[in-house]
């Protein structure tokens, strides 16, 4: 699995920004008031992922007081971070499109002031979630060991050349 690329997140955000601008400008009169729950959910996810990033990094670095780490949980956190970053970029694009359209229509249409706080909070929550998700994804990386600069394990010439952590059946 490769790290999430900033270009992927930027393209996703820009595409959904354009799409949301088009949708909101065509269907504004039939849209309900924006709910508060989605931005608050994004903030909750960002808090969870930020805490798990801190905890996982401490466990990988084997800091004092950090408990043992299950490798499968670490892999799941890496996937969660990757997926959350993309979803947050998509939500961010939607909220940026809505916010910019609402700001341009501020003095023209009614109900704009009712929807603008939720849209702006959605933008902020999406940015925070992208940051927390990328931090979680990065926290799951294993630091290079002292022997990583030498030979890869599969490429060793001598079958008796084993690291301390290699298991013998």
N, C-alpha and C positions, 0 to 999 in steps of 0.2 A: 504494500500500500504506500502510495506516495503522499507527501504532505499536500495540503490544500493550497492551490495557487491563488494569489491575489487577483490575477486576471479572470479566473473563473468566477470568483465572487463579484467582481466589478461588472462583468458581462451579465450575470444573473440579475444584479441590482438594476442595471441600466435598462434591460429588457422589460422587467416588471414595472419600472418607473414609467416607461413609455406606454405600456399596456394599461396601467392604472389611470394615467392621465386621460387616455382615450375613453376608457369606460366611464370614469367619473364625469367627464365633460358631456358625454352623451346621455347618461342616465341619472344625472343629479337629482332631478325632481322625483324620481321613483325610489331613491335610496333612503333607507332608514338612517337614524342617527348612529354614528359609529359607537360601538360598545367599548367599555373600559377593560373588559376581561382579556382580550388578546395581548395588549401591551403589558398588562400586569403578569400574564403568564410568561411572556418573554423575559421579564425581569426576574421572575422566580427561577426559570431555567438558567439564566445567567448566574444567579447566586449559587445554585446547586453546582453548576459546572466549574465555577471559580473555586468553590470549596474543594471539589474533587480534584481539580488540577493541583492545588496546593498540597493536598493530602497524598496524591499519587506521586508527585515529584519527591516529596519527603521520603516516601517509602522506597522509591527506586534508588535514591541516593543513600538509603539506609541510615537516615539521620536518627539520632538518639530519641527514643520515645515513639517512633513510628513502628507500627506493627508490620507483620509479614504481608506480602503482596501476592495475590493470585495472578499469574500471567494471563489467564483467560479474562479476568476482570479488566486488566490493563488493555487488552485488545478490544474489549467492548467499549471502554472509555474512549479509545482512539477513534473507533467508528462513530460513537456518539458525537465526539467533537467535530469530526469531518461533516457529518450529516447536519448537525446544528448550525455550523457556519454557513452552509449552503441555504438552509431554510431561513436563517436570520437575514441573509442577503436578499432572499426573495421577499420576505416580509418587509425588510427595509426599503426595497424598491417600491413596493406597493404604498407604503406610508410616505415615502418621499414624493411620489407622484401625487398622492392625495393632498399632502401638505402644500406643495407648490401650487397646485390648482386652487386650493382653498385660499391661499394667500393672495393669489391674483384676483380672486372674486370677492375679497373681503368686504368692500364697500358696495358691491353690486347686488349680491344675493343675500336673502335671509337664511338662517340656519347655519351659516358659515361659522359663526362664533360658537355654536353648539358642538361642532365637529372638529374644530381646529386643535383644541387641547389633546384630544385622544390621538389625533394624527401625529402631532409633534411628540407626544410621549411614545408613540409607536416607533418613530424614527430613532429616538434616543435609546429605547429598549433594544431595538435591532442592532444598533451599533455596539451596545454593551454585550449583547449575546454573541455577536461575531467575535469580539475580543476574547470573551471567556471561552468560547468554543475553540478558537485557535490556540489559546493558552493550554486548554485541556489536551488538545491533540499534540502539542509540543511537549507537554509534561509526560506523555506516555513513551517518549523516546528513551531508549536505553543508552547511557553514555558509553563511549568506546572504552574497551578494556585495554590493559597494558599490552596484550599480545595482538591486538587488532591491526597494528601496523606491520606485522610480520606476514605470515602466510595464512590464507583462509583454511579453515578446518578441512574442507573437502579436498583441498589441493596439496595436502601434506604428502611427502614422499615416503616417509618412514611410518609404518603403521603403529610403532611403539611410541611415537611422538604424540603424547596426549597432554591436554591441559589438566589442571587439578580437578576441574568440574566435569570432565568427560567421564561417563560411566562405562564400565566394562561388564558385558553380559556373561 
